Amino acid sequence: MAEAEATPPTSPQLRVLGQFIRDMSFENIMAQKGAPSDVQPDVQVQVNLDAKKRSAENQYESAIKLNVTSKAKGADTTLFALEIDYVGIFDIQDVPEEQLHPFLLIECPRMIFPFLRRIVSDVTRDGGFPPLNLETIDFVSLYRNEIARRQAEAAPADA
């Protein structure tokens, strides 16, 4: 019997070691300009992901960067702007090297997103607006779209 057959495959191990706000900015533009408070908001959310290896063995950092802008419907008046860079620190073991990149940009953000959602809700409420409850983000789709975009950018250079 071969050695590889005798050892059962190990399943990936993921532990959240910590999470924190690296950077955050919230501007209540409506209050600064004295705009009427009975406007209907149109909220736009941009999501960016980032990940990197840390100096400690098996430790990685995965970040969700949100840029949230709320404008008055039918007008170009900005009500508020929120930028936040939320980071999770993870201990990851037994993930094959070729699967590490998607793991860091899909599974890790999925683990910390509920905490980020709560922070966004609290900040918008404390900033004088109804709490913004972010929709669930499809990190798999986000990852696939980014890979496709990068491949499209690289294709003309190869031609």
Secondary structure, 3 states (H helix, E strand, C coil): CCHHHHCCCCCCEEEEEEEEEEEEEEEEHHHHHCCCCCCCEEEEEEEEEEEEECCCCCEEEEEEEEEEEEEECCCCCEEEEEEEEEEEEEEEECCCHHHHHHHHHHHHHHHHHHHHHHHHHHHHHHCCCCCCCCCCCCHHHHHHHHHHHHHHHHHHHHC
